[in-house]
Amino acid sequence: MKPWANDNGVLTYGNYVQGEDVGSDKWVHVLSVRAMLEDSFQSLRLKRDLDRGTRDLATVEPGMVVGRVAVADEDVNRRALEAAAAAAIEWRAFPIEARLDILDRVHAAVRQQRDELIRMLTLEGHPLELAKWEYSGMLEATGPAARDFLREQLWREYRTEDGRRRIVRRQPDGVVCVNPPANAPMSSALLAALSMASGNAVVVRAPRTAPMGVMYAMRELIAPLLDDAGVPPGTLNVVCGHPAPLLKMWLESPHVDDIMYFGNVESGLKFEQKCVAARKKPILELAGNDSVLVWADADLDHAADAIVEGFFGSGQLCMIPNQVLAHPAIADELIERMATKARAMRPGYPDTEGVVLSPVLRHDGFHAFLDDAVTKGATLVTGGRGMHLDGTPGDTGFFLEPTVIRVDGLAKARELDAVREETFFPLIPVVVADKGIENAKLLDGFIQYINTNTYGLRNSLWAKDDAVIDRYVTEVVNGGLLKINESHIAFAAPLPSHGGTGVTGGVFGEANYPVLRTTHLQGVAISDGNRPPRYR
């Protein structure tokens, strides 16, 4: 079956295995976010009935349902792995330039399908401004700067004085399985699928809770260009299913080499151990608890703009600012600017211009973090309440007010749950260092604080003093990416957008270029056939 839309505009996708669309007698249905916000009870009941097959899709009011995706059974999942294993052997033999050409093709397709990609992101519930940001990441990850950098890393060749060839290259691992997160499935799946450019075959799981974006990106954007390029069928496979049985199958399958896993820290680190025991390479993308250090001479307005990026998506992203480390000389003014910008943020339907806040399904965790912080001495600066779609406060609203709290003193800051852990809510603590400490020792304390963070995704600094910047860049070893006087969340090819140290990336964590992380280093020595010397 090919992707199609019925008279109500409901997109239908089967699973995609070895270049063919595979249907099913079970489906998951994707409802309009607008419908969910307007009447969540009726919408959830409708979805339940449709998924169970007790309601006919033809009887549903147009606009309520935007799509449906076939659920893969065990046989389809097994066939996807077998197809990937067969295709990987053929695909890795293609010339490196032909494989990397996939990046150019994806880049062109992303440009061409801009509006539909952004629309699909809003259908996932991402507010429009956040969707535009994610789209910019797709462009950066596939653009010329990224391609040229990856080409250099995948193959470097040298010649000795007597003409012998010496090659240092990265070879594809084989079959890469991808388990994207439910909060950003399409953009994460698209990034991970780029591991095909190094010669791997991939199997991507479309999350049952949010499968549409993944299916669209894989089936409508990537699959056609792979066909046009003559890439072997089975190099890309996409299945929709429950995570637990599918992950178990991947771990037990002899066909699987790498598993890229997005998720929370606790389950991710446990899964890492299972991968190692099963002799699979784990590539983890877990939580982040990013810090932004604001020095005494920083441009406070620009710094505040970068910090409140932590409220994008209502804080339900990994690579956003989670906490601020403030020099005491500027703390009051910085907090005031942050509070002003936070109060100006409004909720709304995801496809509305200027909206950056997303619904938050469970508010209890937010209030637990906030109550713990206030109990332990933090000061609530702004926010702290639920919020309705129209922006009015209310405990029954789907949204949360962007919230800023002040925490005085660096030494005991991590006693607060909201400082020590990723919150995944619109809650940013500002940790203000004690007054009366000379700047050199103050910077010592900040750097030590950053390096001892158990998380390690991104870290930012706002400062003008070159000496401060140089020390920060030289001495901060924690994290996959450092940003100096720049947007914390902006993409900057050829720099990596994902990956990190500590619990963010697990034991093997580092900055993550999927094209490189799904490969292994190999050296090659080639001579002309004459007896080579054993040593010089």
CORCOR-V695427 format. One record per residue. PSI is psi as a letter, one per 20 degrees, with the letter a starting at -180 (NA if undefined). BURIAL is 1 if it has 24 or more other ideal C-beta (glycine too) atoms within 12 Angstrom, else 0. Layout:
[[PSI:BURIAL] [PSI:BURIAL]]
This chain:
[[p:0] [q:0] [p:1] [r:0] [p:0] [a:0] [h:0] [j:0] [j:0] [o:1] [p:1] [p:1] [p:1] [a:1] [r:1] [o:1] [p:1] [l:1] [j:1] [q:0] [p:1] [p:1] [a:1] [r:1] [j:0] [p:0] [q:1] [p:1] [q:1] [p:1] [q:1] [p:1] [h:1] [g:1] [h:1] [g:1] [h:1] [h:0] [n:0] [h:0] [g:0] [h:0] [g:1] [h:0] [g:0] [g:1] [g:1] [g:0] [g:0] [g:1] [h:1] [i:0] [j:0] [j:0] [p:0] [p:0] [h:1] [i:0] [i:0] [p:1] [p:0] [p:0] [i:0] [g:1] [p:1] [i:1] [r:1] [q:1] [p:1] [q:1] [p:1] [p:1] [a:1] [h:0] [g:0] [g:1] [h:1] [g:1] [h:1] [g:1] [g:1] [g:1] [g:1] [g:1] [g:1] [g:1] [h:1] [h:1] [g:0] [g:0] [h:1] [i:1] [i:0] [q:1] [q:0] [h:1] [h:0] [h:0] [g:1] [h:1] [h:1] [h:1] [g:1] [g:1] [g:1] [g:1] [g:1] [g:1] [h:1] [g:1] [g:0] [h:0] [k:1] [g:0] [h:0] [h:1] [g:1] [h:1] [g:1] [h:1] [h:1] [h:1] [h:1] [i:1] [j:1] [p:1] [q:1] [g:1] [h:1] [h:1] [h:1] [h:1] [g:1] [h:1] [g:1] [h:1] [h:1] [g:1] [g:1] [g:1] [i:1] [j:1] [r:1] [h:0] [g:0] [g:1] [g:1] [g:0] [g:1] [h:1] [g:1] [h:0] [h:1] [h:1] [o:1] [p:0] [q:0] [q:0] [p:0] [r:0] [h:0] [j:0] [j:0] [q:0] [p:0] [o:0] [p:0] [o:0] [r:1] [p:1] [q:1] [q:1] [h:1] [d:1] [p:1] [p:1] [p:1] [p:1] [n:1] [r:1] [q:1] [h:1] [h:1] [m:1] [g:1] [g:1] [h:1] [g:1] [h:1] [g:1] [g:1] [h:1] [i:1] [i:1] [i:1] [h:1] [i:1] [j:1] [j:1] [q:1] [q:1] [q:1] [o:1] [p:1] [p:1] [o:1] [p:1] [h:1] [i:1] [m:1] [i:1] [g:1] [g:1] [g:1] [g:1] [g:1] [g:1] [g:1] [h:1] [h:1] [g:1] [g:1] [g:1] [h:1] [h:1] [g:1] [g:0] [h:0] [i:1] [k:0] [p:1] [p:1] [q:1] [i:1] [h:1] [p:1] [p:1] [p:1] [q:1] [p:1] [r:1] [p:1] [g:1] [g:0] [h:0] [g:1] [h:1] [g:0] [g:1] [g:1] [h:1] [i:0] [p:1] [i:0] [h:1] [p:1] [g:1] [q:1] [o:1] [o:1] [p:1] [p:1] [a:1] [r:1] [g:1] [g:0] [h:0] [g:1] [h:1] [g:0] [h:1] [g:1] [h:0] [h:1] [g:1] [g:0] [h:0] [j:1] [k:0] [q:1] [o:1] [p:1] [o:1] [p:1] [n:1] [b:1] [r:1] [q:1] [m:1] [q:1] [q:1] [o:1] [p:1] [o:1] [r:1] [h:1] [j:0] [q:1] [o:0] [h:1] [g:0] [h:1] [g:1] [h:1] [g:1] [h:1] [g:1] [i:1] [i:1] [i:1] [i:1] [p:1] [k:1] [k:1] [j:1] [l:1] [q:1] [h:1] [l:1] [r:1] [p:1] [h:1] [q:1] [p:1] [o:1] [p:1] [p:1] [h:1] [h:0] [j:1] [g:1] [g:0] [h:1] [g:1] [h:1] [g:0] [g:1] [g:1] [g:1] [g:0] [h:1] [g:1] [h:1] [i:0] [p:1] [q:1] [r:1] [r:1] [q:1] [h:1] [j:1] [p:0] [p:0] [i:0] [p:1] [i:1] [q:1] [q:1] [q:1] [o:1] [h:1] [o:0] [i:1] [h:0] [h:1] [g:1] [h:1] [g:0] [g:1] [g:1] [g:0] [g:1] [g:1] [h:1] [h:0] [j:1] [i:0] [q:1] [p:1] [o:1] [g:1] [q:1] [b:1] [j:1] [r:1] [r:1] [p:1] [r:0] [h:1] [j:0] [i:0] [q:0] [q:0] [p:0] [h:0] [j:0] [q:1] [i:1] [r:1] [q:1] [p:1] [p:1] [p:1] [p:1] [q:1] [p:1] [o:1] [p:1] [p:1] [h:1] [g:0] [j:0] [h:1] [j:1] [i:0] [p:1] [h:1] [i:1] [g:1] [h:1] [q:1] [p:1] [h:1] [k:1] [r:1] [m:1] [o:1] [o:1] [p:1] [o:1] [o:1] [p:1] [q:1] [q:0] [r:0] [j:0] [p:0] [q:0] [h:0] [g:0] [h:0] [g:1] [h:1] [g:0] [g:1] [g:1] [g:1] [h:0] [g:1] [g:1] [h:1] [j:0] [p:1] [i:1] [r:1] [m:1] [f:1] [q:1] [q:1] [q:1] [p:1] [o:1] [q:1] [h:0] [o:0] [h:0] [h:0] [g:1] [g:1] [g:0] [g:1] [g:1] [h:1] [h:0] [i:0] [o:1] [i:0] [p:1] [q:1] [i:1] [p:1] [p:1] [p:1] [o:1] [l:1] [r:1] [p:1] [h:1] [i:1] [q:1] [q:1] [m:1] [q:1] [j:1] [q:1] [q:1] [i:1] [r:1] [q:1] [a:1] [a:1] [b:1] [i:1] [g:1] [j:1] [a:1] [h:0] [j:1] [q:1] [r:1] [q:1] [o:1] [o:1] [h:1] [h:1] [h:1] [h:1] [k:1] [r:1] [q:0] [p:0] [p:0] [q:0] [p:0] [p:0] [p:0] [r:0] [j:0] [h:0] [q:0] [o:0] [q:0] [q:0] [h:0] [r:0] [NA:0]]
